[in-house]
Amino acid sequence: MPSGNFDIVADQGSLFSFFMEYQDSSGNPINLDGYTAEMQVRRSMTATDMLLQVKVGGVTSGGVTGQFSSTVGGTAGHGGITLNGSSADGTKTSNTEVGQTGGIFITVDHKSMSHIPSGNHFYDLEIVGTTGPERLISGRFEVLPEVTQ
């Protein structure tokens, strides 16, 4: 099944947060225990360098150059992807406590967002389970320029 298409508009230099729920075809949330996830933002769909990489447990941005490659690392930031997380705070200590089955909560700190050049870019979000990677959503990632510096 093709991935969903969702365009994101984010502010340069501001905290970025995004929440979605992964569901089956009947609308039931899918438990994401044992999965990993990654979101990448690039200038174009075919660009080799990344502007932003968000994973379970971490964020990497391009730093002062704005972009980085898989061989020449970027600048570590704060945030990441929480699976089975909630939109309230993205934390999960067990399936019965804070969290939401199927919840995918993404956060990127303001400093990392300040490194992303303003303009229209592209992203996708993939999860990886026992059957391999699956692209959930993709689309345009527009970054509005920061005026106050």
C-alpha positions in Angstrom: 0.0 0.0 0.0 1.4 3.5 -0.9 2.3 5.8 1.9 0.0 8.7 3.0 0.8 12.2 1.7 0.9 15.0 4.3 2.5 18.3 3.9 4.1 19.9 7.0 4.8 23.5 7.7 7.3 24.3 10.5 8.8 27.4 11.9 12.6 27.8 11.7 14.1 28.2 15.2 11.0 26.9 17.0 10.3 23.6 18.8 8.7 21.2 16.3 6.3 18.6 17.4 4.1 16.2 15.3 1.7 13.4 16.4 0.0 10.7 14.4 -1.6 7.4 15.2 -0.8 4.3 13.1 -3.9 2.2 12.4 -4.9 -0.9 10.5 -7.4 -0.7 7.7 -10.3 -1.1 10.2 -9.1 2.0 12.2 -7.7 0.0 15.1 -4.3 1.3 16.5 -1.3 -0.9 15.9 1.0 -1.7 18.8 4.5 -0.4 17.9 6.4 -2.3 20.6 9.6 -3.7 19.0 9.5 -1.2 16.1 12.0 1.5 15.3 11.3 4.7 13.3 13.1 7.3 11.3 12.2 10.6 9.6 14.5 12.3 7.2 14.2 15.8 5.6 16.1 16.6 2.4 16.2 19.5 -0.1 14.8 17.3 -2.8 13.6 13.7 -3.0 16.9 12.7 -4.7 19.3 14.7 -2.6 22.1 12.7 -1.0 22.6 15.1 1.9 20.0 15.4 4.8 18.8 18.6 6.5 17.3 16.7 9.4 17.2 13.1 10.7 14.9 12.2 13.6 15.0 8.7 15.1 13.8 6.8 18.1 16.2 8.4 20.7 17.8 11.2 18.8 17.9 14.2 16.4 20.6 15.2 14.0 20.6 18.4 12.0 23.0 20.0 9.5 24.5 22.5 12.0 25.9 25.7 10.6 26.2 24.3 7.1 22.5 23.3 7.1 23.1 19.8 5.7 25.0 16.6 6.3 25.6 13.2 4.8 25.5 9.7 6.2 29.4 9.7 6.1 30.0 13.3 7.4 27.8 13.6 10.5 25.7 16.6 11.5 25.0 18.2 14.8 23.2 16.2 17.6 20.1 17.8 19.0 17.4 17.0 21.4 14.1 15.2 20.8 13.3 12.2 18.7 10.5 9.8 17.9 8.5 8.1 20.6 6.5 5.0 19.5 3.3 4.2 21.3 3.6 7.7 22.7 1.0 10.3 23.4 0.5 13.7 21.9 0.7 15.2 25.4 4.3 14.6 26.2 5.6 11.7 24.0 6.7 9.6 27.0 5.8 6.0 27.6 6.8 4.0 30.6 4.5 1.0 30.0 1.5 0.1 27.8 -0.9 0.9 30.7 0.7 4.3 31.7 1.3 7.4 29.7 1.2 6.6 26.0 -1.1 5.6 23.3 -1.0 2.4 21.3 -0.1 3.2 17.8 0.9 6.8 18.7 3.9 8.3 17.0 5.2 11.5 18.6 8.0 13.4 17.0 9.9 16.3 18.6 12.8 18.4 17.4 14.4 21.1 19.6 14.5 24.8 18.5 18.2 24.8 18.0 18.1 21.9 15.5 15.2 23.6 13.7 17.2 26.8 13.4 19.8 24.9 11.4 17.2 23.9 8.7 17.2 26.4 5.8 13.9 28.1 5.1 12.1 26.9 2.0 10.4 23.9 0.6 12.0 20.5 1.3 10.8 16.9 1.4 10.4 14.3 4.1 9.3 10.8 4.8 8.6 8.8 7.9 9.4 5.1 8.0 8.9 2.4 10.7 10.8 -0.8 10.8 9.4 -4.0 12.3 9.9 -7.7 11.8 8.8 -7.5 8.1 11.2 -4.7 7.2 10.8 -0.9 6.6 7.4 0.6 5.8 7.0 4.2 4.7 4.0 5.6 6.5 3.8 9.2 5.3 5.8 11.6 3.1 5.4 15.0 1.6 6.6 18.5 1.5 8.4 19.9 4.6 8.1 23.7 4.4 10.2 25.7 6.8 9.1 29.3 7.4 12.0 31.7 8.0 12.8 33.0 11.4 12.8 36.8 11.7 13.7 37.3 15.3 17.3 36.2 15.9 
